Amino acid sequence: MKEIDNLKEKNIHFIAIGGVGQSALAKILATRGYKVKGSDITESKYTKSLKSMGIKVSIGHKKENIDKNSIIVLSSAIKDDNPELIEAKRLNLPIFHRSDILKLISDEFDCFIGFCGTHGKTTTSGLCSYILENLNQKPAYAIGGTVVGLDTNANADTESKIFVAELDESDGTIIKYSPDYIVINNLEEDHFDFYKNGKKDLINQFILFIKNLGKSSKLFVNIDDDGIKTLVNNIDKDYISYSIKDKNANYFADEINIEEAYNSFKLYKNGIYISDIKTAIKGTHNVYNALCVIAVLMELGIDVNKMSEYLASFKGMKRRFELVYNKEIKVIDDYAHHPTEIAATLNTAKKQTKNRIVAIFQPHRYTRLKALWNEFMQSFDMADNLFVVDTYSAGDKFDNLYNSENFAKEIHHKNVMYIKGSMEDAAKEISKYIKKDDFVITIGAGDITKIGHSLGEYYEKR
């Protein structure tokens, strides 16, 4: 990390250090001996974790948090009117995007494994890290979620030679990285604030990304995905394929069973049977997730039989089909915020229960809701009842047409209701309609998780 090494005596200040991506980088740098501090608007589990490591975290964004001996790290979510950013510019301090720091960190390791794509990158990077950790490979990792079983989103060890990271494509910064092993799980249109022309712009960005990869890097792609099919037809690089449909893929999952408690399938490599696989993460989408991680680790030289115990014990990521309440009703909290993800989540639920499925949906960003309006309309067919709460703006301006209230009015669903107000108010109101044995799923990338964690309590009180 040459640029940061020259500033070893500086304070590395993270604006919004409590974000899952920012906190991961802060943890790694602090573990590796850098002087790290930061600020965030509110206290969270991530800020508390950072404080427990001795990292100074200020609550509130104030110009006083910035000193002349700092370099600044920010994400694309930080706007020009942020008082700390304004002060940093006034003092002419070095300012890094979080992707620059992730790139610099990745350069320190002998082997860099990156997971990307529209869906599944958090689960796959988490599963890969979980297996390597349990196999005592001492990996370093930076993930966009908390790994159940490791209870953290990041780690670094002085002996680490392997670095695993989730690579975010949302703001185009993915072209900065050059992993030794890179997985692209799928490509669908999303993040319309950056990719104005949808999938076309997204695929072009990935073409640039692949052009920047080293000659010896290994590229893994899901050849069942339509976006990937377009991508591979426009690149000049060999790739390792995985599939659940094409037996000619390098890694192929056959005889797939999606059960209530697990997934199972037979693994083939280049047409040769390798092993029976069992995973605790459920749903067809998680067959793909497990398959690509197995492929990467096998190419890394790890025996699949050594992985099998940990494939079966990996419980997933926080907010990825996470069970948060299980008494008279069952409440699942899920991060799905794209129509494909929502459909996959509800499909998994349908295979797990014969009881009534109640979906509680919080759209994430007005721009996404508008761009994928028709697709969202068709994502909730497997829900028996649908509640729609106010959109989580994530910085977007309110849209008079494309918002939660109008979505609830227009969706062709037999049992739908719009619930206005805070997540706490919504939880209280929705609890009035919940019945014994309901299978409830909170769906969205915003603060809807608050409903999932309080709905059971309100149901009990009622």
C-alpha positions in Angstrom: 0.0 0.0 0.0 2.6 2.5 -1.2 0.4 5.6 -1.1 -0.7 4.9 2.4 2.7 3.8 3.6 4.0 7.3 2.9 1.3 8.5 5.2 1.8 5.9 8.0 1.8 8.6 10.6 -1.4 10.1 9.4 -4.9 9.5 10.7 -7.1 7.6 8.2 -10.5 9.1 8.7 -13.5 7.3 7.4 -16.6 9.4 6.8 -19.6 7.1 7.6 -17.4 4.5 9.2 -20.4 2.6 10.4 -21.3 1.5 6.9 -20.8 -2.2 6.3 -18.2 -1.6 3.6 -16.4 1.3 5.3 -16.2 -0.6 8.6 -14.7 -3.6 6.9 -11.9 -1.6 5.5 -11.4 0.3 8.8 -11.1 -3.0 10.7 -8.5 -4.4 8.3 -6.3 -1.3 8.3 -6.5 -1.0 12.1 -5.5 -4.7 12.4 -2.5 -4.1 10.2 -1.2 -1.2 12.2 -2.7 1.9 10.6 -4.1 4.8 12.6 -7.8 4.7 12.0 -10.7 6.9 13.1 -14.0 7.9 11.7 -17.5 9.3 12.2 -21.1 8.3 11.5 -24.5 9.8 11.9 -25.7 7.1 14.4 -24.4 4.4 16.6 -24.7 0.9 15.2 -23.4 -2.7 15.7 -20.5 -1.8 13.4 -19.5 1.4 15.2 -19.6 -0.5 18.5 -17.4 -3.3 17.0 -14.9 -0.7 15.8 -14.9 1.0 19.2 -14.2 -2.4 20.9 -11.0 -2.5 18.7 -9.9 0.9 20.1 -10.9 2.9 17.0 -12.2 6.4 17.8 -15.6 6.8 16.3 -17.4 10.2 16.6 -21.2 10.2 16.3 -22.3 13.0 14.0 -20.6 14.5 10.9 -18.9 17.7 12.0 -16.0 19.7 10.6 -14.3 19.4 14.0 -13.8 15.7 13.3 -11.2 16.5 10.6 -7.7 17.4 11.5 -4.7 18.5 9.4 -3.0 15.2 9.9 -5.7 13.1 8.2 -6.4 11.4 4.9 -10.1 10.9 4.1 -11.9 7.8 3.0 -15.5 8.1 1.7 -18.0 6.1 -0.3 -20.2 7.2 -3.2 -23.0 7.8 -0.7 -21.2 10.9 0.7 -22.5 14.1 -0.9 -20.6 17.3 -1.6 -22.4 19.1 1.2 -21.1 16.8 3.9 -19.4 19.1 6.5 -16.4 16.8 6.9 -15.8 16.6 3.2 -16.1 20.4 2.9 -13.5 20.8 5.7 -11.2 18.2 4.1 -11.2 20.0 0.8 -10.6 23.4 2.6 -7.5 21.9 4.3 -6.5 20.3 0.9 -6.3 16.8 2.5 -5.8 13.6 0.5 -9.3 12.1 -0.3 -9.7 8.5 -1.2 -12.8 6.7 -2.4 -13.4 3.4 -0.5 -12.6 1.5 -3.7 -9.1 3.0 -3.8 -8.5 1.7 -0.3 -9.9 -1.8 -1.1 -7.6 -1.9 -4.1 -4.6 -0.8 -2.0 -5.4 -3.4 0.6 -5.8 -6.2 -2.0 -2.3 -5.5 -3.4 -0.8 -6.6 -0.1 -1.8 -10.2 -0.5 -0.4 -13.1 -2.5 -3.9 -14.2 -3.6 -6.9 -11.9 -4.2 -10.3 -13.6 -4.6 -13.2 -11.3 -5.7 -16.9 -12.0 -5.9 -19.2 -9.8 -8.0 -22.4 -9.6 -10.0 -25.8 -8.2 -9.4 -26.9 -10.9 -6.9 -25.1 -13.2 -4.5 -21.8 -11.5 -4.0 -22.2 -11.1 -0.2 -23.2 -14.7 0.3 -20.5 -16.1 -1.9 -17.7 -14.0 -0.4 -19.0 -14.9 3.0 -19.2 -18.6 2.3 -15.7 -18.6 0.8 -14.3 -16.7 3.8 -16.1 -19.0 6.2 -14.7 -22.2 4.6 -11.1 -20.8 4.5 -11.3 -19.6 8.1 -12.5 -23.0 9.3 -9.8 -24.8 7.2 -7.3 -22.6 9.1 -6.1 -20.8 6.0 -6.1 -17.5 7.9 -7.8 -15.5 5.2 -8.3 -11.8 5.3 -11.7 -10.7 4.0 -14.0 -7.6 3.5 -17.6 -8.5 3.0 -20.8 -6.5 2.7 -22.5 -8.2 5.5 -22.0 -10.1 8.8 -21.0 -13.8 8.3 -23.1 -16.0 10.6 -20.7 -18.2 12.4 -17.8 -15.7 12.2 -19.9 -12.8 13.6 -18.0 -10.2 11.6 -17.8 -8.6 8.2 -14.0 -8.3 8.0 -10.8 -9.9 9.2 -7.1 -9.6 8.7 -4.2 -11.6 10.2 -0.5 -10.9 10.1 -0.1 -14.4 8.5 -2.9 -13.8 5.9 -1.8 -14.6 2.3 -5.4 -14.9 0.8 -7.7 -11.9 0.6 -11.4 -12.4 -0.1 -13.6 -9.4 -1.0 -17.1 -8.6 -2.3 -16.6 -6.2 -5.2 -19.4 -3.6 -5.7 -20.4 -2.7 -9.2 -23.0 -0.1 -8.3 -20.8 3.0 -8.9 -18.5 1.6 -11.7 -15.5 1.4 -9.4 -15.1 -2.3 -10.0 -12.8 -1.6 -12.9 -10.1 -0.6 -10.4 -9.6 -4.1 -9.2 -7.5 -7.0 -10.6 -8.2 -10.2 -8.6 -6.3 -13.4 -9.2 -9.7 -15.3 -9.0 -12.8 -13.5 -10.0 -16.4 -14.7 -9.9 -19.2 -13.0 -11.8 -22.4 -14.7 -10.6 -25.0 -12.8 -12.8 -25.6 -9.5 -14.5 -28.9 -7.7 -14.4 -29.9 -4.1 -14.8 -29.8 -2.2 -11.6 -28.2 1.0 -10.0 -29.9 3.3 -12.5 -28.4 6.3 -10.9 -25.0 5.2 -12.4 -26.0 2.9 -15.3 -28.3 5.2 -17.2 -28.7 2.7 -20.1 -29.3 -0.2 -17.8 -27.8 -3.6 -18.7 -25.9 -2.2 -21.8 -23.9 0.1 -19.6 -23.4 -2.5 -16.9 -22.0 -5.1 -19.4 -19.7 -2.5 -20.9 -18.3 -1.8 -17.5 -17.6 -5.5 -16.9 -15.9 -5.7 -20.3 -13.5 -3.0 -19.2 -13.1 -4.7 -15.9 -12.1 -8.0 -17.6 -9.7 -6.2 -19.9 -7.9 -5.0 -16.8 -7.4 -8.5 -15.3 -4.0 -10.0 -15.3 -3.2 -12.7 -17.9 -2.9 -15.4 -15.2 -6.1 -14.4 -13.4 -8.9 -17.0 -13.4 -12.4 -15.9 -14.4 -15.5 -17.9 -13.2 -18.9 -17.2 -14.8 -22.4 -18.6 -14.4 -23.2 -19.5 -18.0 -26.9 -19.9 -17.3 -27.3 -16.2 -16.8 -28.4 -14.1 -19.9 -26.2 -11.2 -18.9 -23.2 -13.4 -18.6 -23.9 -14.9 -22.0 -23.8 -11.5 -23.5 -20.6 -10.7 -21.6 -18.6 -13.7 -22.6 -19.5 -13.1 -26.3 -17.8 -9.8 -26.0 -14.5 -10.6 -24.2 -11.3 -12.2 -25.3 -10.4 -14.2 -22.2 -10.7 -17.8 -21.2 -13.1 -18.5 -18.4 -14.2 -21.3 -16.1 -17.9 -22.0 -16.3 -20.4 -23.3 -13.8 -24.0 -24.2 -14.3 -27.1 -26.1 -13.2 -28.4 -26.5 -16.7 -25.5 -27.2 -19.0 -23.7 -30.5 -18.4 -20.8 -29.2 -20.5 -19.9 -26.6 -18.0 -16.6 -27.0 -16.1 -18.5 -27.2 -12.9 -22.0 -28.7 -13.0 -24.6 -29.3 -10.3 -27.0 -32.2 -11.1 -29.9 -34.0 -9.2 -30.6 -30.8 -7.2 -32.9 -31.2 -4.2 -34.3 -28.1 -2.4 -35.5 -29.3 0.9 -36.9 -27.4 3.9 -33.6 -27.7 5.9 -31.0 -27.9 3.1 -29.9 -28.0 -0.5 -28.2 -31.0 -2.0 -26.8 -31.8 -5.4 -24.2 -34.0 -7.2 -21.0 -32.1 -8.2 -19.4 -32.8 -11.6 -16.1 -31.3 -12.9 -15.5 -31.5 -16.6 -18.1 -34.2 -16.8 -16.7 -36.4 -14.1 -18.6 -37.0 -10.9 -16.8 -35.5 -7.9 -19.0 -35.6 -4.8 -22.4 -35.3 -3.2 -22.8 -31.8 -1.8 -25.1 -30.6 1.0 -25.6 -27.0 2.1 -27.5 -25.3 4.8 -28.2 -22.3 2.7 -31.4 -23.0 0.8 -33.0 -22.2 -2.6 -31.9 -22.6 -6.2 -30.0 -19.3 -6.2 -27.9 -20.7 -3.3 -27.0 -23.8 -5.5 -25.3 -21.3 -7.8 -23.7 -19.5 -4.8 -22.3 -22.8 -3.4 -21.2 -24.0 -6.8 -19.0 -21.0 -7.7 -17.3 -21.0 -4.3 -16.6 -24.7 -4.6 -15.1 -24.1 -8.1 -12.8 -21.3 -6.9 -11.6 -23.3 -3.9 -11.0 -26.4 -6.0 -9.0 -24.4 -8.5 -7.1 -23.0 -5.5 -6.2 -26.7 -4.8 -8.5 -27.4 -1.9 -10.1 -30.9 -1.7 -13.9 -30.6 -1.9 -14.1 -33.3 0.8 -12.4 -31.0 3.2 -14.9 -28.3 2.4 -18.0 -30.5 2.8 -18.4 -30.1 6.6 -18.4 -26.3 6.3 -20.6 -26.2 3.3 -23.2 -28.0 5.4 -22.7 -25.8 8.5 -22.6 -22.4 6.9 -25.8 -20.6 8.0 -25.5 -17.7 5.6 -25.3 -14.0 6.1 -27.1 -11.6 8.4 -30.2 -10.3 6.6 -30.0 -13.1 3.9 -33.1 -15.2 4.7 -32.3 -14.7 8.4 -34.6 -16.2 10.9 -35.3 -13.5 13.5 -38.3 -14.8 15.3 -39.8 -18.3 15.7 -42.6 -18.9 18.1 -46.3 -18.9 17.0 -45.2 -17.2 13.9 -41.9 -17.3 11.9 -40.3 -14.1 10.8 -37.5 -14.0 8.2 -35.5 -10.9 7.4 -34.1 -10.6 3.9 -32.0 -8.0 2.1 -33.6 -8.7 -1.3 -34.2 -5.4 -3.1 -34.2 -6.4 -6.8 -37.2 -8.1 -8.5 -35.1 -11.3 -9.2 -33.9 -11.5 -5.6 -37.4 -11.0 -4.3 -38.9 -13.7 -6.5 -36.0 -16.1 -5.4 -36.6 -15.3 -1.7 -40.4 -16.0 -2.0 -39.8 -19.1 -4.0 -37.5 -20.4 -1.3 -40.1 -19.6 1.3 -42.8 -21.5 -0.7 -40.7 -24.6 -0.6 -40.3 -24.3 3.2 -43.8 -23.9 4.3 -47.4 -24.7 3.6 -48.6 -21.9 5.8 -49.6 -18.4 4.7 -46.7 -16.4 3.4 -46.8 -12.7 4.4 -44.4 -10.4 2.6 -43.6 -6.9 3.9 -41.8 -4.9 1.2 -39.8 -1.7 1.5 -38.7 -0.4 -1.9 -35.1 0.7 -1.9 -34.5 3.9 -3.9 -37.1 5.7 -6.0 -34.9 5.4 -9.1 -34.8 1.6 -8.8 -38.6 1.4 -8.1 -39.3 3.5 -11.2 -36.9 1.7 -13.6 -38.1 -1.8 -12.6 -41.7 -0.9 -11.8 -43.2 -3.6 -14.0 -40.7 -6.3 -12.8 -41.5 -5.5 -9.1 -45.2 -5.8 -9.9 -44.6 -9.5 -10.9 -42.3 -10.4 -8.0 -44.8 -11.0 -5.3 -47.0 -13.7 -6.8 -45.9 -16.3 -4.2 -46.9 -14.1 -1.3 -50.4 -14.7 0.1 -50.5 -11.3 1.7 -48.4 -8.2 0.8 -47.8 -5.1 2.9 -45.9 -2.2 1.3 -44.2 0.3 3.6 -42.6 3.7 2.7 -39.7 3.7 0.3 -36.2 3.9 1.7 -34.8 6.8 -0.4 -31.0 6.2 0.1 -30.6 9.8 -1.0 -33.1 9.8 -3.9 -35.7 12.5 -4.2 -39.3 11.6 -3.5 -41.1 10.5 -6.7 -44.8 11.6 -7.0 -45.6 8.7 -9.3 -43.2 5.9 -8.4 -43.6 5.4 -4.7 -44.9 2.9 -2.2 -48.4 4.1 -2.0 -48.9 4.0 -5.8 -47.2 0.7 -6.0 -49.7 -0.8 -3.6 -52.5 0.7 -5.5 -51.4 -0.6 -8.9 -50.0 -4.1 -8.2 -52.4 -6.8 -9.1 -52.4 -8.7 -5.9 -55.4 -10.2 -4.1 -54.3 -9.1 -0.6 -52.2 -5.9 -0.5 -52.0 -3.0 1.9 -49.9 0.2 2.0 -48.7 1.1 5.5 -47.5 4.6 6.1 -45.1 5.9 8.7 -41.9 4.8 10.6 -40.8 1.2 10.7 -41.9 1.0 14.3 -45.4 2.3 13.5 -45.5 -0.1 10.6 -44.6 -3.1 12.8 -47.4 -2.2 15.3 -50.0 -1.8 12.5 -49.0 -5.0 10.6 -49.0 -7.1 13.7 -52.8 -6.6 13.9 -53.2 -8.6 10.7 -50.7 -11.5 11.5 -52.2 -14.9 12.3 -50.8 -17.9 14.1 -48.4 -20.0 12.0 -47.8 -17.2 9.5 -44.5 -17.3 7.6 -43.6 -13.6 7.5 -40.7 -12.1 5.4 -39.5 -8.6 5.6 -37.9 -7.6 2.2 -35.7 -4.7 1.4 -32.2 -3.2 1.7 -33.2 -0.2 3.9 -34.3 0.0 7.6 -37.1 -2.6 7.2 -35.0 -4.9 9.3 -36.4 -3.0 12.3 -39.8 -4.5 11.5 -38.5 -8.0 11.4 -36.9 -7.7 14.8 -40.0 -6.2 16.5 -43.0 -7.7 14.8 -42.9 -10.8 17.0 -43.0 -8.8 20.1 -46.0 -6.8 19.0 -47.7 -10.0 17.9 -47.2 -11.5 21.4 -48.5 -8.3 23.1 -51.6 -8.4 21.0 
